[in-house]
């Protein structure tokens, strides 16, 4: 961990028993306060995709397209960074992020499905990824420690978040001063497991994020968008939900 960075307490993974004990809720690797009652958040004024299998292509096929390397390059992920992999699934990005950030960096891999989290914890132990911590999140709250992350990665999963405004609101404090949220998604309607870029930008803006980059990412099956938190975090009841416009991509 770099000096001066608020500690996220990512212990070295020395074996499967240690990983699972740190991830089953008994000895959390990351401590967080109990969720505060801050008011009511608006629902998404659009369809929300159902969660499907965490495996949508083989890792070998994705590597042939240079997917992870392209995304990490475009996201500016470098050695020594602290990165959160939200919706980590089976760990395709987790493993490659661990190699990219190196021994001086840290990766927090998170999923909301216990069985997926446990399988990923086994992989982390098996591959001896000492700079990776695995944990269980909540659908509307990633429960990340404040002022800790240089990048938060959400790859092909944002459209599955049931309460996107609450999720983004609770995510904001976890970003470091120059931290960015990186979203990779497909340009199609949410029920078809995608997110129209204009709608994505609107939802982030509603919670106080500014789009700093948007580019096509064919190797990752869509586009990449980078956001930074700007200004004060809005009050939950002041957040206005965005609407899926007729001009956005429609189901094929």
C-alpha positions as CSV (number, residue, x, y, z in Angstrom):
1,X,0.0,0.0,0.0
2,X,1.3,3.4,-0.9
3,X,2.2,5.8,1.9
4,X,-0.5,8.3,2.6
5,X,-3.3,6.3,0.9
6,X,-6.2,5.6,3.4
7,X,-5.8,1.9,4.3
8,X,-8.2,-0.6,2.8
9,X,-6.5,-3.4,4.7
10,X,-6.0,-5.8,1.9
11,X,-4.2,-8.7,3.7
12,X,-1.9,-11.0,1.7
13,X,-3.7,-14.1,0.5
14,X,-1.6,-17.1,1.7
15,X,-4.1,-19.9,1.2
16,X,-7.7,-20.9,0.5
17,X,-8.7,-21.1,4.2
18,X,-7.4,-17.5,4.8
19,X,-9.3,-16.2,1.7
20,X,-12.6,-17.8,2.7
21,X,-12.3,-16.8,6.3
22,X,-11.8,-13.2,5.2
23,X,-14.7,-13.4,2.7
24,X,-17.4,-15.2,4.6
25,X,-18.3,-12.2,6.7
26,X,-16.6,-13.4,9.9
27,X,-13.4,-11.5,9.5
28,X,-13.9,-8.8,6.8
29,X,-10.9,-7.7,4.9
30,X,-12.5,-4.3,4.6
31,X,-14.3,-2.7,7.5
32,X,-17.2,-0.3,6.8
33,X,-19.7,1.5,8.9
34,X,-23.3,0.4,9.0
35,X,-25.4,1.8,6.2
36,X,-26.8,5.2,7.2
37,X,-30.4,6.1,6.5
38,X,-30.1,9.1,4.2
39,X,-33.5,9.2,2.6
40,X,-35.2,7.9,-0.4
41,X,-33.5,7.4,-3.8
42,X,-35.5,7.4,-7.1
43,X,-36.0,4.2,-9.0
44,X,-34.5,3.8,-12.4
45,X,-37.0,5.1,-15.0
46,X,-36.1,2.4,-17.5
47,X,-35.9,-1.4,-17.6
48,X,-33.2,-3.1,-15.5
49,X,-31.6,-6.2,-17.0
50,X,-31.7,-9.5,-15.0
51,X,-28.4,-10.9,-13.8
52,X,-27.2,-13.7,-16.1
53,X,-24.3,-16.1,-15.9
54,X,-21.0,-14.5,-15.1
55,X,-19.4,-16.3,-18.0
56,X,-20.3,-14.8,-21.3
57,X,-17.2,-15.8,-23.3
58,X,-14.1,-17.8,-22.6
59,X,-11.1,-16.0,-21.2
60,X,-9.0,-17.3,-24.1
61,X,-11.4,-15.8,-26.7
62,X,-11.4,-12.5,-24.8
63,X,-7.7,-12.4,-24.7
64,X,-7.4,-13.1,-28.4
65,X,-9.3,-9.8,-28.8
66,X,-6.9,-8.2,-26.4
67,X,-10.0,-7.1,-24.4
68,X,-8.6,-6.6,-20.9
69,X,-5.3,-5.0,-22.0
70,X,-7.2,-2.6,-24.2
71,X,-9.6,-1.6,-21.4
72,X,-6.8,-1.2,-18.8
73,X,-4.8,0.9,-21.3
74,X,-7.7,3.2,-22.1
75,X,-8.6,3.4,-18.4
76,X,-5.1,4.5,-17.5
77,X,-4.6,1.6,-15.1
78,X,-0.9,1.5,-14.0
79,X,1.4,-0.2,-11.6
80,X,0.8,0.9,-7.9
81,X,-2.8,1.8,-8.4
82,X,-5.7,0.7,-6.2
83,X,-8.6,-0.7,-8.3
84,X,-12.0,-2.0,-7.5
85,X,-13.5,-4.7,-9.9
86,X,-17.3,-4.5,-9.3
87,X,-19.3,-7.4,-10.5
88,X,-16.0,-9.4,-10.8
89,X,-17.7,-12.7,-11.7
90,X,-15.2,-15.4,-12.3
91,X,-12.3,-13.0,-12.2
92,X,-11.3,-12.3,-15.8
93,X,-10.5,-8.7,-15.0
94,X,-9.4,-9.4,-11.4
95,X,-6.5,-11.6,-12.5
96,X,-5.3,-9.2,-15.2
97,X,-5.7,-6.2,-13.0
98,X,-3.6,-7.9,-10.3
99,X,-0.8,-8.3,-12.8
100,X,-1.1,-4.8,-14.1
101,X,-1.0,-3.0,-10.7
102,X,1.7,-5.2,-9.4
103,X,2.9,-5.9,-5.9
104,X,2.6,-2.2,-4.9
105,X,-1.0,-2.0,-6.1
106,X,-4.2,-3.5,-4.8
107,X,-7.3,-5.0,-6.3
108,X,-10.6,-5.4,-4.6
109,X,-12.8,-7.9,-6.4
110,X,-16.5,-7.7,-5.5
111,X,-19.7,-9.6,-6.4
112,X,-23.2,-9.7,-4.9
113,X,-23.7,-13.4,-5.4
114,X,-22.2,-15.5,-2.6
115,X,-21.5,-18.5,-4.7
116,X,-19.7,-16.4,-7.3
117,X,-17.7,-14.6,-4.6
118,X,-16.6,-17.9,-3.1
119,X,-15.5,-19.4,-6.4
120,X,-13.5,-16.2,-7.1
121,X,-11.9,-16.4,-3.7
122,X,-10.8,-20.0,-4.5
123,X,-9.2,-18.8,-7.7
124,X,-7.5,-15.9,-6.0
125,X,-6.0,-18.4,-3.5
126,X,-5.1,-21.0,-6.1
127,X,-3.3,-18.4,-8.3
128,X,-1.6,-16.8,-5.2
129,X,-2.8,-13.3,-6.0
130,X,-1.4,-11.7,-2.9
131,X,-2.5,-8.2,-3.9
132,X,-6.2,-9.1,-4.3
133,X,-9.0,-9.1,-1.8
134,X,-12.4,-10.6,-2.5
135,X,-15.6,-9.6,-0.9
136,X,-19.4,-9.6,-1.1
137,X,-21.2,-6.4,-1.9
138,X,-24.9,-5.4,-1.9
139,X,-27.1,-4.6,-4.9
140,X,-27.4,-0.9,-4.0
141,X,-24.2,-0.4,-2.1
142,X,-20.7,-1.5,-3.0
143,X,-19.6,-0.7,0.6
144,X,-16.2,0.6,-0.4
145,X,-13.9,2.4,2.0
146,X,-13.6,6.2,1.5
147,X,-11.0,7.9,-0.6
148,X,-9.3,4.7,-1.6
149,X,-9.6,3.9,-5.3
150,X,-7.8,5.2,-8.3
151,X,-10.2,3.3,-10.6
152,X,-13.5,1.5,-10.1
153,X,-14.3,-0.8,-13.0
154,X,-17.8,-2.0,-14.0
155,X,-17.6,-4.2,-17.1
156,X,-20.9,-5.3,-18.7
157,X,-22.8,-5.1,-15.4
158,X,-24.1,-1.5,-14.9
159,X,-27.4,-2.3,-16.7
160,X,-28.0,-5.0,-14.0
161,X,-27.9,-2.6,-11.0
162,X,-31.4,-2.5,-9.6
163,X,-31.0,0.9,-7.9
164,X,-28.4,2.8,-10.0
165,X,-28.8,6.2,-8.3
166,X,-28.3,4.8,-4.8
167,X,-25.4,2.7,-6.0
168,X,-23.6,5.6,-7.6
169,X,-24.4,7.9,-4.7
170,X,-22.8,5.4,-2.2
171,X,-19.9,4.8,-4.5
172,X,-18.8,8.4,-4.8
173,X,-16.9,8.7,-1.5
174,X,-14.7,5.7,-2.3
175,X,-12.9,7.5,-5.1
176,X,-9.5,9.1,-4.6
177,X,-9.0,12.7,-5.5
178,X,-8.3,11.9,-9.2
179,X,-10.2,8.6,-9.1
180,X,-12.4,7.6,-12.0
181,X,-15.3,5.2,-12.5
182,X,-14.8,3.2,-15.7
183,X,-17.9,1.6,-17.4
184,X,-17.7,-0.8,-20.2
185,X,-21.1,-1.6,-21.8
186,X,-22.9,-2.3,-25.1
187,X,-24.9,0.4,-26.9
188,X,-28.3,-1.2,-26.7
189,X,-31.3,-1.0,-24.4
190,X,-30.9,-2.3,-20.8
191,X,-33.3,-5.3,-21.2
192,X,-30.9,-6.5,-24.0
193,X,-28.0,-6.2,-21.6
194,X,-26.6,-2.9,-22.7
195,X,-26.8,0.8,-21.8
196,X,-27.3,3.6,-24.3
197,X,-24.3,6.0,-23.8
198,X,-26.5,9.1,-23.5
199,X,-28.6,7.5,-20.8
200,X,-25.5,6.4,-19.0
201,X,-24.1,9.9,-19.0
202,X,-27.4,11.3,-17.8
203,X,-27.7,8.8,-14.8
204,X,-24.1,9.6,-13.7
205,X,-24.6,13.3,-14.0
206,X,-27.8,13.1,-11.9
207,X,-25.5,11.9,-9.0
208,X,-22.8,14.4,-9.6
209,X,-20.4,12.7,-12.0
210,X,-18.8,14.3,-15.0
211,X,-18.0,12.3,-18.2
212,X,-14.3,12.8,-19.0
213,X,-14.0,10.3,-21.8
214,X,-16.2,8.1,-24.1
215,X,-14.8,5.9,-26.8
216,X,-15.7,2.8,-28.8
217,X,-14.2,-0.4,-27.5
218,X,-14.9,-3.1,-30.1
219,X,-12.5,-5.6,-28.3
220,X,-14.8,-5.3,-25.3
221,X,-18.1,-5.5,-27.2
222,X,-19.2,-1.9,-26.9
223,X,-17.8,1.3,-25.5
224,X,-15.8,2.6,-22.6
225,X,-16.9,5.6,-20.5
226,X,-14.9,7.3,-17.7
227,X,-16.4,9.5,-15.0
228,X,-15.2,11.7,-12.2
229,X,-17.1,13.0,-9.2
230,X,-17.5,16.7,-9.3
231,X,-19.0,19.2,-6.8
232,X,-21.0,18.2,-3.8
233,X,-22.9,14.9,-3.7
234,X,-26.7,15.7,-4.2
235,X,-29.3,14.9,-1.6
236,X,-31.1,11.6,-2.5
237,X,-34.5,13.3,-2.8
238,X,-33.0,15.9,-5.2
239,X,-31.9,13.3,-7.7
240,X,-34.0,13.3,-10.9
241,X,-34.2,10.0,-12.8
242,X,-33.3,9.9,-16.4
243,X,-35.6,8.5,-19.1
244,X,-34.9,6.1,-21.9
245,X,-35.6,8.3,-24.9
246,X,-37.2,7.1,-28.2
247,X,-34.0,7.9,-30.1
248,X,-32.0,5.5,-28.0
249,X,-31.3,2.0,-29.3
250,X,-34.4,-0.2,-29.4
251,X,-34.6,-4.0,-29.0
252,X,-33.7,-5.8,-32.2
